[in-house]
Amino acid sequence: MIATLASPFSLVGLAQASLGLEVAPRPRSTFALSYGGHPQPLSLALADNAGALQAKHSINRDAAKRGLGKTPAVIETHVHEKFAMVHASAVAATFDVPFGWHVVDNGKRTLVFDADHEIEVHLDVRQAADGARAFLKGVLADQRKRQPSVKAQLSENADGSGFLVMQNYEEKGESNLRAYATHAAKNDGELIVAQVSAKPSDLIRALNLTTFILRHLETV
């Protein structure tokens, strides 16, 4: 089934309405601050400052040692609104990220994640000469070859971007959420693709984070 949305990046509403996803509460071990389900940075922020975006942060140093990438340049910091703008060379773009989320870039892929990697948003540029819908249909077809039982919903937005969510995506013996959202890239025939990995209990937070990133993403 393919739906067309009038407004872009309605990720949470589409996922819940189309798949009937129920978001179970999770223990507050990973995300110490409560989350009210709002897509604004004040709600999505995991900290009160931009310390998670500093190269000297222990988690970022560890990520660099593991080859995940280096911390990108911080262009702006908005203390009262609790977000910062970063420049991601892998996708040739700037985007906003709420405080407390880590960002690393290895030149091929930009990764946004929490300290425990419960939620990860991978951003990279993909070849997509036939557009977002065809690209996402290919992603879904490949997964259904490996997992015929996967429950999925694919949509396209009026602006040409697209969204795919797979509810029971099998990964490392677990059933998790896997979603893909697209954004126009700098070059024709390419897309910036956000690949979202999270547990079903973190659905709203993960998709709202992705919504915030893509809504404020600008190619440079």
HELIX and SHEET records of a PDB file:
HELIX    1   1 LEU A   11  LEU A   19  1                                   9    
HELIX    2   2 PRO A   41  LEU A   44  1                                   4    
HELIX    3   3 GLY A   51  LEU A   53  5                                   3    
HELIX    4   4 SER A   58  LYS A   65  1                                   8    
HELIX    5   5 SER A   89  VAL A   91  5                                   3    
HELIX    6   6 ALA A  132  ARG A  146  1                                  15    
HELIX    7   7 PRO A  200  ASP A  202  5                                   3    
HELIX    8   8 LEU A  203  ARG A  215  1                                  13    
SHEET    1   A 8 ILE A   2  LEU A   5  0                                        
SHEET    2   A 8 ALA A 152  ASN A 157  1                                        
SHEET    3   A 8 GLY A 162  GLU A 171 -1                                        
SHEET    4   A 8 GLU A 174  ALA A 184 -1                                        
SHEET    5   A 8 GLU A 190  ALA A 198 -1                                        
SHEET    6   A 8 GLU A 120  GLN A 127 -1                                        
SHEET    7   A 8 THR A 110  PHE A 113 -1                                        
SHEET    8   A 8 HIS A 102  ASP A 105 -1                                        
SHEET    1   B 4 ALA A  73  HIS A  78  0                                        
SHEET    2   B 4 PHE A  83  ALA A  88 -1                                        
SHEET    3   B 4 ALA A  93  PRO A  98 -1                                        
SHEET    4   B 4 GLU A 218  THR A 219 -1                                        
END                                                                             
